Amino acid sequence: MKRTIPKFISEDQEREFWAKHDSTEFIEWSKARKATLSKLKPSLRTISLRLPESMLEELKLLAHKWDVPYQSLMKVFLAERIETELAPNDLRRSGS
């Protein structure tokens, strides 16, 4: 029989509780169902990035051509490159 999860007064109290307890004592994970959190936004962090002025101007020209903010275009370019770099080597060699 699984233990009952206590009621928490605050997130800090809950965080402290789970830091000291194993969830398998309270939750039957084998009966869990996958959930999709479609409206959950990813955490964002602001960074500072130094770019050559010419690169920034070219990026802004491309962004204008695509009618998107240049920061958004940078994120798309970075995401595509990260996906390519993390792909298995055999896929990268085939020209994908």
Steps between C-alpha positions, in 0.01 A plus 500: 500500500635840399537781751279809476658819366464774763337837430758774459470861612752630247715396207806531723350251745417259217847539348660422837275195546586348161870568550484264802253237375488249214190544283470123450380478862200719408431453129437184297711604200422181307139622472596849384381631164692731271371858500554769240536853635443682173464848652813476714759751384869412523707692751691781335824661606627831371861492384742753363667408173766694314480476122691675224292795379500365145358165617228675699406718201482195272286320757265798520474507119406131494252550783339789312478283187323227704295761690609378844693665784874437465519345849236245397693421184815447706312250719380312192853486356647386832231236552557360149876484551470339842266236356750432219795476738315267737377271221667158476821515295366278221216748434739795495727332244210422266451872433191556720 
